[in-house]
Amino acid sequence: MESKKYVLDRFEGSFAVLEDIETRENISIDMEHIPPGADAGDVMLKTDDGFMVDRAATEERKKRVDSLFNKIKRNV
């Protein structure tokens, strides 16, 4: 079974808000379930053991966002 993927959207008090990559729905989870060092924009995998950061998917996502941002800047 493939792990469910989320993007860590933001922190609100003692909760982390994650956005489901497929459905774009938000969920709030207690910060104790977020791995140390995780930051907004990180791709998170939900596994049987909890959440983990998917570093490769995070890097790919950041490159894609940077590319889109640069295209916008060139067209302004």
N, CA, C and O of each residue as an XYZ file, in Angstrom:
304
protein
N       0.842     -1.194      0.000
C       0.000      0.000      0.000
C       0.880      1.249      0.000
O       1.834      1.341      0.772
N       0.555      2.211     -0.871
C       1.326      3.436     -0.954
C       0.972      4.355      0.206
O      -0.184      4.445      0.619
N       1.992      5.034      0.725
C       1.772      5.977      1.822
C       1.010      7.192      1.322
O       1.198      7.631      0.188
N       0.157      7.726      2.169
C      -0.583      8.946      1.845
C       0.373     10.125      1.964
O       1.182     10.176      2.890
N       0.286     11.087      1.019
C       1.190     12.233      1.020
C       0.461     13.519      1.366
O      -0.671     13.760      0.944
N       1.150     14.330      2.147
C       0.656     15.635      2.571
C       1.768     16.655      2.399
O       2.942     16.298      2.294
N       1.391     17.931      2.372
C       2.360     19.010      2.451
C       2.139     19.688      3.799
O       1.010     20.024      4.158
N       3.222     19.886      4.538
C       3.114     20.600      5.803
C       2.877     22.068      5.445
O       3.777     22.752      4.958
N       1.668     22.536      5.691
C       1.261     23.880      5.289
C       1.719     24.942      6.286
O       2.303     25.958      5.908
N       1.442     24.689      7.571
C       1.769     25.713      8.579
C       1.646     25.118      9.980
O       1.152     24.007     10.175
N       2.112     25.898     10.932
C       1.982     25.547     12.344
C       1.011     26.518     12.990
O       1.073     27.724     12.752
N       0.119     25.990     13.803
C      -0.847     26.813     14.550
C      -0.838     26.346     15.992
O      -1.442     25.330     16.334
N      -0.141     27.105     16.837
C      -0.034     26.728     18.242
C       0.655     25.382     18.377
O       1.783     25.213     17.914
N      -0.011     24.426     19.003
C       0.587     23.105     19.210
C       0.181     22.111     18.113
O       0.337     20.901     18.277
N      -0.339     22.629     16.999
C      -0.769     21.773     15.899
C      -0.018     22.104     14.611
O       0.434     23.230     14.402
N       0.100     21.095     13.761
C       0.609     21.277     12.404
C      -0.570     21.060     11.464
O      -1.361     20.135     11.651
N      -0.681     21.916     10.457
C      -1.749     21.788      9.463
C      -1.120     21.184      8.208
O      -0.182     21.737      7.634
N      -1.658     20.043      7.800
C      -1.172     19.340      6.624
C      -2.239     19.377      5.542
O      -3.431     19.262      5.829
N      -1.799     19.539      4.278
C      -2.731     19.515      3.154
C      -2.533     18.220      2.388
O      -1.421     17.905      1.963
N      -3.606     17.474      2.213
C      -3.581     16.242      1.441
C      -3.259     16.597     -0.015
O      -3.966     17.404     -0.619
N      -2.216     16.012     -0.580
C      -1.786     16.346     -1.936
C      -2.858     15.993     -2.962
O      -3.026     16.720     -3.941
N      -3.583     14.904     -2.765
C      -4.604     14.481     -3.734
C      -5.901     15.273     -3.609
O      -6.429     15.766     -4.606
N      -6.411     15.396     -2.393
C      -7.734     15.999     -2.203
C      -7.682     17.482     -1.862
O      -8.689     18.183     -1.962
N      -6.495     17.963     -1.456
C      -6.276     19.352     -1.029
C      -7.022     19.689      0.262
O      -7.146     20.861      0.617
N      -7.515     18.677      0.959
C      -8.167     18.888      2.250
C      -7.094     19.053      3.321
O      -6.023     18.452      3.243
N      -7.401     19.878      4.325
C      -6.475     20.096      5.432
C      -6.834     19.223      6.622
O      -8.005     18.968      6.904
N      -5.792     18.773      7.311
C      -5.977     18.104      8.595
C      -5.039     18.770      9.589
O      -3.977     19.265      9.212
N      -5.425     18.782     10.846
C      -4.574     19.298     11.915
C      -4.153     18.130     12.778
O      -4.979     17.311     13.181
N      -2.854     18.058     13.062
C      -2.354     17.003     13.933
C      -1.480     17.621     15.013
O      -0.900     18.690     14.828
N      -1.399     16.944     16.120
C      -0.580     17.415     17.235
C       0.885     17.438     16.811
O       1.354     16.528     16.127
N       1.592     18.468     17.214
C       3.002     18.647     16.852
C       3.872     17.452     17.248
O       4.908     17.213     16.628
N       3.468     16.711     18.261
C       4.287     15.579     18.706
C       4.388     14.494     17.628
O       5.254     13.623     17.708
N       3.515     14.542     16.627
C       3.536     13.549     15.552
C       4.361     13.993     14.344
O       4.510     13.247     13.376
N       4.897     15.218     14.411
C       5.713     15.756     13.326
C       7.189     15.499     13.653
O       7.629     15.777     14.768
N       7.955     14.971     12.691
C       9.367     14.697     12.960
C      10.144     15.991     13.244
O       9.833     17.036     12.672
N      11.143     15.927     14.115
C      11.971     17.109     14.392
C      12.604     17.624     13.099
O      13.052     16.839     12.263
N      12.636     18.926     12.946
C      13.243     19.541     11.782
C      12.310     19.716     10.598
O      12.686     20.358      9.617
N      11.107     19.165     10.658
C      10.151     19.345      9.561
C       9.745     20.810      9.501
O       9.620     21.472     10.531
N       9.541     21.310      8.283
C       9.231     22.724      8.105
C       8.107     22.880      7.086
O       7.801     21.962      6.324
N       7.501     24.064      7.092
C       6.438     24.352      6.132
C       6.956     24.119      4.718
O       8.072     24.515      4.382
N       6.140     23.475      3.900
C       6.514     23.159      2.530
C       7.045     21.750      2.360
O       7.138     21.263      1.234
N       7.395     21.083      3.451
C       7.902     19.715      3.363
C       6.782     18.752      2.981
O       5.644     18.886      3.431
N       7.131     17.777      2.141
C       6.192     16.714      1.805
C       6.299     15.658      2.911
O       7.386     15.178      3.231
N       5.156     15.315      3.478
C       5.098     14.370      4.584
C       4.409     13.091      4.120
O       3.414     13.137      3.398
N       4.942     11.963      4.538
C       4.325     10.674      4.256
C       3.654     10.158      5.518
O       4.251     10.168      6.594
N       2.426      9.713      5.386
C       1.722      9.066      6.502
C       1.943      7.571      6.357
O       1.529      6.961      5.371
N       2.591      6.997      7.337
C       2.863      5.566      7.326
C       2.180      4.934      8.538
O       1.548      5.624      9.337
N       2.315      3.638      8.659
C       1.745      2.955      9.822
C       2.377      3.440     11.120
O       1.758      3.368     12.182
N       3.624      3.940     11.035
C       4.348      4.393     12.221
C       4.180      5.879     12.509
O       4.715      6.374     13.501
N       3.454      6.595     11.669
C       3.274      8.032     11.872
C       3.647      8.803     10.621
O       3.393      8.348      9.505
N       4.246      9.963     10.802
C       4.623     10.821      9.683
C       6.131     10.890      9.545
O       6.866     10.851     10.533
N       6.585     10.994      8.287
C       8.005     11.206      8.019
C       8.129     12.166      6.844
O       7.236     12.252      6.000
N       9.254     12.891      6.799
C       9.498     13.821      5.704
C      10.028     13.040      4.509
O      10.952     12.238      4.643
N       9.444     13.276      3.347
C       9.928     12.691      2.093
C      10.843     13.744      1.465
O      10.381     14.635      0.752
N      12.146     13.631      1.739
C      13.114     14.642      1.291
C      13.156     14.761     -0.226
O      13.206     15.873     -0.752
N      13.137     13.631     -0.945
C      13.206     13.666     -2.411
C      11.982     14.380     -2.990
O      12.122     15.219     -3.880
N      10.788     14.058     -2.496
C       9.566     14.698     -2.988
C       9.547     16.178     -2.626
O       9.046     16.999     -3.394
N      10.092     16.523     -1.455
C      10.162     17.922     -1.040
C      11.062     18.710     -1.983
O      10.697     19.804     -2.413
N      12.227     18.173     -2.309
C      13.148     18.847     -3.226
C      12.523     19.017     -4.611
O      12.635     20.081     -5.221
N      11.872     17.977     -5.100
C      11.216     18.043     -6.407
C      10.140     19.114     -6.411
O      10.021     19.880     -7.367
N       9.353     19.169     -5.339
C       8.281     20.161     -5.230
C       8.851     21.570     -5.183
O       8.324     22.472     -5.834
N       9.927     21.772     -4.415
C      10.546     23.101     -4.312
C      11.112     23.549     -5.657
O      11.001     24.724     -6.008
N      11.714     22.638     -6.409
C      12.235     22.983     -7.738
C      11.104     23.395     -8.673
O      11.239     24.350     -9.437
N       9.987     22.667     -8.610
C       8.831     22.978     -9.449
C       8.262     24.357     -9.107
O       7.932     25.134    -10.002
N       8.150     24.657     -7.818
C       7.624     25.946     -7.375
C       8.577     27.070     -7.784
O       8.133     28.111     -8.269
N       9.885     26.868     -7.592
C      10.871     27.873     -7.993
C      10.799     28.145     -9.491
O      10.885     29.295     -9.920
N      10.642     27.091    -10.286
C      10.545     27.238    -11.735
C       9.315     28.064    -12.114
O       9.408     28.956    -12.958
N       8.186     27.783    -11.509
C       6.969     28.539    -11.788
C       7.129     29.995    -11.373
O       6.694     30.898    -12.088
N       7.751     30.227    -10.221
C       7.971     31.589     -9.743
C       8.860     32.360    -10.716
O       8.596     33.525    -11.013
N       9.915     31.709    -11.212
C      10.813     32.380    -12.155
C      10.110     32.697    -13.468
O      10.375     33.740    -14.067
N       9.220     31.823    -13.929
C       8.445     32.105    -15.145
C       7.555     33.326    -14.934
O       7.429     34.165    -15.825
N       6.950     33.425    -13.777
C       6.089     34.570    -13.462
C       6.914     35.850    -13.445
O       6.501     36.864    -14.008
N       8.081     35.808    -12.800
C       8.930     36.999    -12.730
C       9.355     37.482    -14.114
O       9.426     38.687    -14.355
N       9.639     36.553    -15.024
C      10.063     36.934    -16.373
C       8.929     37.578    -17.163
O       9.180     38.368    -18.073
N       7.684     37.248    -16.824
C       6.538     37.762    -17.572
C       5.936     39.011    -16.962
O       4.931     39.515    -17.464
N       6.518     39.518    -15.904
C       5.968     40.719    -15.259
C       6.628     41.947    -15.810
O       6.304     43.060    -15.396
